[in-house]
Amino acid sequence: MGAHSSAAEHSAYIRTVLGSNPSAPTTSLAMRATRCKAPRYTKSEVSRGALAKWDIIIMFYVYILQSKKDKSRYIGITSDLKNRIEEHNSGKARYSNLKRPYNLIWYCAFLNKIKAYHFEKYLKSSSGYAFTNKRFL
């Protein structure tokens, strides 16, 4: 009798926690309850695919940096803007190493990675360069 009592209590607990249909079998409810628990990881430990499965919005940033040294510009794209600017200014970014330090003069956030890459490519073109001078600076 003790085994039936604990199974009934467990089933009532699962129904209360999940707020689900009481006619559904308790084994599937218990399996669903354990499957829905997302483990806690830091962003660096988790791949982008896993973050997308957890409904975390990932933004992509197109940015323009200006060198304090010679006033030249660098246009780039990243999903972690703060970290990327630190990389540029610390010398970890290979292309922009010689012209550091940099100031962030403009950035734009995109939800779609492809659109962000297309906009970055446009800004690096001659018409995008003229657009940048006219609209952003």
Wavefront OBJ file of the C-alpha trace (Angstrom):
o trace
v 0.000 0.000 0.000
v 2.896 2.369 0.656
v 4.084 2.064 -2.963
v 0.667 3.001 -4.341
v 0.444 5.932 -1.983
v 3.785 7.402 -3.019
v 3.035 6.938 -6.737
v -0.298 8.714 -6.305
v 1.380 11.526 -4.400
v 4.045 11.798 -7.098
v 1.386 11.916 -9.821
v -0.531 14.636 -7.938
v 2.684 16.590 -7.474
v 3.536 16.383 -11.182
v 0.005 17.512 -12.156
v 0.204 20.419 -9.693
v 3.646 21.546 -10.850
v 2.988 21.257 -14.563
v -0.717 22.168 -14.534
v -1.337 19.489 -17.125
v -4.186 17.197 -18.054
v -4.854 14.706 -15.218
v -5.890 12.037 -17.719
v -2.400 11.949 -19.252
v -0.109 9.180 -18.021
v 2.230 10.261 -15.222
v 5.305 8.692 -16.838
v 5.126 11.032 -19.825
v 4.500 13.989 -17.511
v 7.537 13.108 -15.456
v 9.642 12.684 -18.589
v 8.425 16.026 -19.934
v 9.205 17.704 -16.608
v 12.794 16.473 -16.639
v 13.280 17.296 -20.332
v 12.129 20.904 -19.938
v 14.658 21.769 -17.257
v 17.448 23.701 -18.954
v 20.812 23.372 -17.212
v 22.535 26.576 -16.182
v 25.613 27.254 -18.258
v 27.500 30.405 -19.027
v 27.223 31.761 -22.564
v 30.782 30.713 -23.374
v 30.014 27.084 -22.472
v 27.005 26.768 -24.775
v 26.874 26.663 -28.567
v 24.658 29.036 -30.561
v 22.362 26.178 -31.527
v 21.713 25.349 -27.903
v 21.040 28.997 -27.082
v 18.520 29.163 -29.925
v 16.747 26.080 -28.553
v 16.362 27.859 -25.213
v 14.713 30.867 -26.946
v 17.565 33.240 -26.180
v 17.731 36.068 -28.689
v 21.139 36.517 -30.270
v 21.816 39.945 -31.750
v 24.369 40.638 -34.456
v 26.044 44.030 -34.473
v 27.492 45.870 -37.444
v 29.853 48.493 -36.092
v 32.189 51.261 -37.197
v 35.352 52.017 -35.264
v 37.600 55.025 -35.817
v 41.291 54.942 -35.066
v 42.536 57.611 -32.682
v 45.917 57.295 -34.363
v 45.135 58.196 -37.991
v 41.300 58.659 -38.058
v 40.867 55.644 -40.368
v 37.711 53.546 -40.039
v 37.148 49.855 -39.446
v 33.783 48.226 -40.231
v 32.987 44.853 -38.695
v 30.326 42.469 -37.426
v 30.030 40.576 -34.136
v 27.550 39.044 -31.727
v 29.414 40.399 -28.675
v 30.143 44.066 -29.294
v 31.746 44.904 -25.951
v 34.192 41.982 -26.148
v 35.010 42.702 -29.803
v 35.926 46.339 -29.094
v 38.188 45.157 -26.262
v 39.862 42.741 -28.712
v 40.489 45.562 -31.192
v 41.941 47.843 -28.532
v 44.077 45.153 -26.897
v 45.696 44.094 -30.182
v 44.105 40.638 -30.442
v 42.393 41.553 -33.715
v 45.040 41.001 -36.384
v 43.900 43.447 -39.084
v 43.310 46.403 -36.779
v 46.318 45.859 -34.518
v 48.538 48.610 -35.971
v 46.001 51.438 -35.803
v 44.767 51.059 -32.247
v 43.299 52.489 -30.018
v 39.782 52.740 -31.470
v 36.600 54.602 -30.617
v 33.199 53.131 -31.392
v 31.482 55.747 -33.537
v 28.398 53.803 -34.697
v 26.686 50.420 -34.434
v 23.430 48.789 -35.477
v 21.809 45.612 -34.070
v 20.236 42.914 -36.269
v 18.243 39.818 -35.355
v 19.118 38.145 -38.656
v 22.766 37.183 -39.213
v 22.485 37.204 -43.021
v 21.021 40.730 -43.091
v 23.808 41.910 -40.797
v 26.465 40.437 -43.123
v 24.819 42.022 -46.176
v 24.706 45.425 -44.472
v 28.349 45.131 -43.432
v 29.278 44.289 -47.022
v 27.293 47.300 -48.248
v 29.031 49.653 -45.793
v 32.413 48.414 -47.041
v 31.467 49.212 -50.664
v 32.077 52.629 -52.250
v 28.395 53.629 -52.083
v 28.254 52.425 -48.481
v 31.306 54.536 -47.685
v 29.537 57.606 -49.112
v 26.362 56.685 -47.196
v 28.364 56.408 -43.985
v 29.922 59.834 -44.494
v 26.568 61.448 -45.282
v 24.338 59.764 -42.667
v 26.422 58.537 -39.761
v 29.384 60.882 -39.350
l 1 2 3 4 5 6 7 8 9 10 11 12 13 14 15 16 17 18 19 20 21 22 23 24 25 26 27 28 29 30 31 32 33 34 35 36 37 38 39 40 41 42 43 44 45 46 47 48 49 50 51 52 53 54 55 56 57 58 59 60 61 62 63 64 65 66 67 68 69 70 71 72 73 74 75 76 77 78 79 80 81 82 83 84 85 86 87 88 89 90 91 92 93 94 95 96 97 98 99 100 101 102 103 104 105 106 107 108 109 110 111 112 113 114 115 116 117 118 119 120 121 122 123 124 125 126 127 128 129 130 131 132 133 134 135 136 137
